[in-house]
Amino acid sequence: MLPIIDRAGVWALHKLDAETAHNLAITALKWGVAGSRPFADDEILSSRIWGRAFRNPIGLAAGFDKNCAALRGLTSLGFGFIEVGTVTPRPQPGNPKPRLFRLDEDRAVINRLGFNNDGLSAFVSRLSARIRDGGVVVGANVGANKDSPDRIRDYAEGARAVAPHADYIVVNVSSPNTPGLRSLQTLDSLTRIFDGVREARHEAGAEGVPVVLKLAPDLDQDELRAICEFAVDRSVEGIVATNTTIERPAGLASRHRSEAGGLSGAPLFERSTEVLTEIYRRTGGAIPIIGVGGIASARDAYRKIRAGASLVQIYSALIFHGPGIVSEISRDLARLLREDGFTRLDQAVGIDA
């Protein structure tokens, strides 16, 4: 393999429009020309969640590899787990271009991609062919087609197809880029979705595969409280906190700050961490939480963990720092844990909440 993409490579990609650069990165990872960074994970970072062994808590968020096209290359970068998708039952092109914007001054990204993907058939073909001896947990993120007459059924169809091949399933009802999707975060809709997904999981003979709920950061206190109660009452197996935000925090400097879509990256960090903390408190730490939103360093990851996250995910940090950020976060996170006297990662989970 060639050397991993370095800061100069990231700079070169930034000379291209955001979506072209992203597609080139996926192609490079798919064909093994993005390289790898051998890195022995520190034992202090290991954990066991849902009966799965995570060699470190640093994951890749959904949306980066929507089509499960670059799993082998991504695995070589040092992630402890990778979430692929969002995949919908039928292929769809997504929203009109341009639809992906880098906010360089703000270390942020706005996207309104709209679940552009190749559909379940192509996705499952690639997911089922993955090599399982790499020690990397793989989750599949499922969604609904924009023009679907029955979005509830779409989630069940997605779960039925991916369950035999994924280590966990994420129900994505929180993307802001499919009209009406976030309205599925009501208790009635969530009940119907989870009933359907769990029945589909049973039909697929994969009852041991956990089903995880991905939430928006823009829920108000009443909505969040109700969803947390639902998650506890219905034994939801995990929560991803959070998706992108439709809010625009004061102080954004980029000329793209007013573009429609979901905002991710540094400006999302504080709000997503507040939501994470609230979920941990309201669920009593009983449900594993994946913390995502604005993580770009080990200290960011550590703060999410201390707020209640058992695992964390990155996305925008790859765009601004390159793939080497994965091993940098892992190495420095192990040091931070030891400096505070911890001997295991789980000892730090929720300590600030």
N, C-alpha and C positions, 0 to 999 in steps of 0.2 A: 504493500500500500504506500501511497504517497504521504508526505507529512500532513498533519492535520491543518485545516484552514487556520491561518494565523491572523493577527490584527491587520496585516497588509491585505490579506485576502478579504477580510470583512470590509475594509475601506474600498476595495475594488468593487465588491458587490453593491456597495452603497452608491456607486456611480450609475447604477441601473435603477429603473423604477422598481418599487417594492415587490410587486407580484412576480416580475421577471426574475429578480434576484432570488426570491423564495423558490421558484420552480427550478432554477439552476442549482440551488443548494440541495434540493430533494434529488435531482438527477445525479449530482456528485456523490451523495450518500448511497443512492441506489446502486451505483456502479463501483463503489469502493474507492473513489478518488478523493474523498474528503479526509481519508486517513483515519488513524486511531491513536489514542494516547493510552498506552499501557499504564495501569494505575492499580495498585493493590489496595483494596478498600480496608480501612481501619476497622477492626472488630467492634469498636465502640459504636459504629454506625449501623450495625446490623439489627434487624428486628423481625418479629414474626407477627403478621397481621392476616386475618382471614385464613389462617393455616398456611399462608405463603411466606417463604423466606425472602426478605428484602436485604440485599447486601449493603445498600445504603438508602437513605430516604429521599434522594434527589431524583425526581421524575420529570419526564417531558409531558407538558400539557397537551390536551387534544387540540386539533386545529393545525398543528405543524405538519403532520403526516396524515392527511385526511383519508388517503386511499390505501394505507398500509403498504406503501410502495418502497419505503426505504428502511424497513425495520432492521435489516442486518447491519447496515451502516450506522444507524443510530445506536444499536446495541454496543458497538465498538467504542462509543464516546465516553462510557463510564457511568451511564445512568443506572440507578437501581431498579427503575421501572419506567415503562413507556406506555402512554395512552394514545391509541390511534383512532382516527375518525375526526369529526362526526360523520357517520355513514347513514344514508337514508335508503329505504327499500329500493327505490328506483333512481337511476342516475339523474342528476340535474346540473345545469350549467352554473347556477348561482345568479347573483345580481350582475347588472351591467358594469363593465369596467369604465374608469378606474374604481377600485373598491378596496384597495389596501394602501395605507399611507404611513410613512415613518415620520414621527415628530422628533427629529434629532435633538433639538434643543431641550426637549422635555423627557428624553429617553422613554418615549412612549410610541404606541402604535394604535391606529384606528383602522378597524376593518369592518366592512359590510359585505363580506364574501357571500353569505347566504347559503351555507351548506353545499357548496359546489363539490361534487364527488362523483365517482364512477358507479355507485350503487352497490348493493349488497353482494351480488354474484361475484364481481371482480374482487371486492374487498375480502370476502370469505375465502376465495381461492388463494389469495396471498397469505392471509392470516393462518390458514390451516397448514400451509407449507413451511411455517417458521420453524427454525431450529430451537429446541427447548432446552438445550444443554448450556446455554450461555449465562444462566443464573439471573436473568432479567425478567421480572414480572411484566406481563403485557395485558393492558386493559383495552376494551373496545367501547367507544362512545357512540351511542345510537341516538338518532333523531327522526324527525318526521319530514316528509316531502312538503314543499311549499303549497302545492296544489292538491294535496291528499284530501279525499272526501272523509277520511276517518283517521285522524292523527293518533288517536289512542291505539288503534290496531297497528299502525306503523311501528310503534315502540315494541309491541309484542312480536311482530314479524322480525324486527331487527334482533331482538334478544334471542329468539328461537334459532336464528341463523348463526350468531356469533358465540352462543353459550358453550358449545362443545370445544371451542378453540381458544377462548380467552380466559385469563385468570380472574378477571372481574369485568362487570358490565356497568357502564355509566349511562343513566337516563338524563339526557340533556334537554331540559325544559326552560332553559334560561338564556339562550342566545337571543340577542336583540335584533338579529338580522333576518329572521323569518317572521313576517307579520302575524301577530296573534299568538306566537309560541309561548311567550312569557305568561299569558293568561292561563296556561296549563299548570301554574304553580298554586292554583286553588286546591283546597282539600278534596273537593269532589273529583276533580280531574286527576289529582295525584293518586287517589284511591283506585280509580279505574285503571290508570296506567300501571300501577304496581300490581294490581290483581292480574292484569293481562300479562305483564312481563313475567311474573312468577309462575303463572300457568304455562307460559311458553317455555320457560326454563325447565319446568317439570317434563313437558313433552319432549324436550331435547335431551332428557336424561342427564341434566347438569345441575341438580339441586344444590350442589356444593359451591357453585359459582356465585359470589356475592353480587348484589345489585346495589349500586351507589347512586345517589341523587346529586346532581349539580345545580347549585343555586345562584341566583343573581345577587349582586351586591346592593341593588337598589330597592330591596324589600324594606317596608317600614317595620316598626317594632311589633305591631300586631300581627302582620303577615309572618314575620320570622318566628314569633312565639308559637303561632298555630302550626307552622310547618315542623318546628322542633318537637311539639307535642305529637304530631302525626308520626314523625320519624321514630320516636320512642315507642308509641303505642303499637305501630305496625312493624317494629323490629327492622327498620331500614338498616342495612348493613354498613353503610358509609355515606359520608357527605363530602362533596367537593365545594370548597368555599374560597374563591368565588369565580364566576364567569366575568366577562367584561362589563363595563358600566356605560350607561347612556348619559350619565352626568358629565359635566365638563368643569373640573375644579378651577377655581380662580388662579390666575398666574400662568396658564399655559402660554408659551411663547411662539410656538410654531405657527406658520401660516396655514397649516392644515387643521388647526384646532377646532374649526367649526364644521368639519366634514361629518356627515351622518355616519353612524355605526357604533360599534363597541370599542371603548377606550381600554387599553391595557398598558402595562409597563409601570414605571415609577409612580405616576400620579394616582394609581389604583392601590398602592401598597397600604396606606393608612386605612382606607375604608374597608378593604377586603380583610384586613387584620381585625378591625372592630367587629365585623360580622362573624369571623372565625371565633373570636373570644366569646361572643354572645351565644353562638351555637354550642360551644364547649360547656359553658355555664348552664345553659338550659337543658342540655342532655346529660349533665352530670358526668361528662367524660366517658359515657357508656358506648358512644358510637365513634369509630375511627373517622378522623377528619383529614382530608387532603387539603393543605393550605396552598393557595395559588393566587398570584396577583402582585406584580412588581418586585419579585425576588431577583436580585442581581449580585448578591454577595452571600458569604457564609453568615454574616451578622443578620441579614434579612431573613435567611432561612431559619436561623436560630431563634429569632424573635417570633416567627410563625409557630415554631415548635413549642416554645415556652408559653405561647398564647393558646395552645391546645391541639396543634397539628401533629399527627403521628407520621405523616409523610408530607412532602412539599413538591411543587412542580414549577418549572420555569418555561418560558417561551420567548418573551421579548428580549431577555438577557442574551439569548443565542444570537439575536439579530445585531445587537450592539457590541457584544464582546467576543462572539465566535464560540465554537464548540469547546475550546479549552476551559471555558467557565465552569463546566461540569466538574472536572477533577479539582479545580481550584476551590469550589464551594465545599466539596467533600473533604478535602484535606484540611481546610481552615475550620470547618464545622467540628471535626474531631478534636482539634486543638481547643476550641472554645468550650466544648463539653468538659474536657479534662481540666481546663483552667478553673472551672466552676465546681470541680470536685465530683462530677458524675462519672460513673463507670459504665453506664448503659444509656442509650438514647432515650428509652422510655421513661427514665427517671426525670427527664427534663420536660416531658410533655405536659402542658397545662400548668406549669409551676407558677406562672404569672397571672393565671386566670382565677 
